[in-house]
């Protein structure tokens, strides 16, 4: 120690081994002793042994030893710590090093979710079909066709919840899988056999050459390319079905009608009226009626829906009055001034017991409330629309069924139909072919004299 140097106290015993390790690792020439300072201010000395004064915290100094060469001191490049005096780590004492540098963790690239694979093929083998197999990788109780169940599981079954499994019942010949529990055996065992069944119907299917038709059409897998299209078609609370002609909302229907600049109706065009469109109610949520389904040109529709009724609104609800369905003027062609009024072809009244009586006149009857009974409520509406070969509507006739209902029921079922016939053609109601169909008229006639009957 040179003259005039301040005396230095030896480092604490616990710090001496650590101080040796700090400078042994980076020195390539000879080992040296590093003296860490446990105080915020560090006293450094020059090669002559003279004190140079306090240095910033984190500065490392060494005591020269005769005959030993020392490398130039390295200063830490990182920010100084503001905590209480403590022993610096090797990286902080000797400066930054590639192995000791600490920094924020490198963000990892997010792993993309793999796209689902192809949809499974439809199962048509009755030996592999099982409608009671509901639990994944678990044996369903009393499900004799569950492939996970073992003989030990079958011994605990009391019966088979699905004793017979069949395929397409429309086939002329089909296989059936028969399951049962043999309780006479100890322990009880499951019996399984396949049997051929012959369909007695004359309209059975002899051969199926398209196996995919035996199951529902697999949905389209969303991708980045088709996502916008799927969102446009199925993103709403409802989406179009086969019974919906143009759209489920009025705005879309109006835009479709505005795009039609032709002077005639074409197939599927919404039929226009003087104040909008000819609306045909259609079922939506829980089969409730929605009055935003326009009638499409040349589209025969037959729909049923449920209408909610309130006791105090029976006479004021538009959809329960026949005026709502007959007080409109149909445009003969789109965007024309020629109008066709809806004529009332027939009115049939139905009482509480379901007995129907056809009226002679076609006067408009409005709903009336008498106690808990509301009369002249619309149950059925049938439109018969006559058109020409050039796409022009010439006549619209409506047949209605009005009923007396009990408002305490809360709901009624309404039915609506639209049928199109060409001009100069008289419609004939069929009764089924072959045989009669329930609800259609029974044919009758008079035998003329001399008409032979076999």
Beta strands, then each sheet from edge to edge (+ up, - down):
strand 1: 42-45
strand 2: 51-55
strand 3: 164-166
strand 4: 173-182
strand 5: 189-198
strand 6: 272-273
strand 7: 276-277
strand 8: 282-283
strand 9: 289-290
strand 10: 301-308
strand 11: 329-331
strand 12: 339-350
strand 13: 356-358
strand 14: 368-370
strand 15: 373-387
strand 16: 393-406
strand 17: 411-422
sheet 1: 1+ 2-
sheet 2: 3+ 4- 5+
sheet 3: 6+ 7-
sheet 4: 8+ 9-
sheet 5: 10+ 17- 15- 14+
sheet 6: 10+ 17- 15- 16+ 12+ 11-
sheet 7: 10+ 17- 15- 16+ 12+ 13-
end
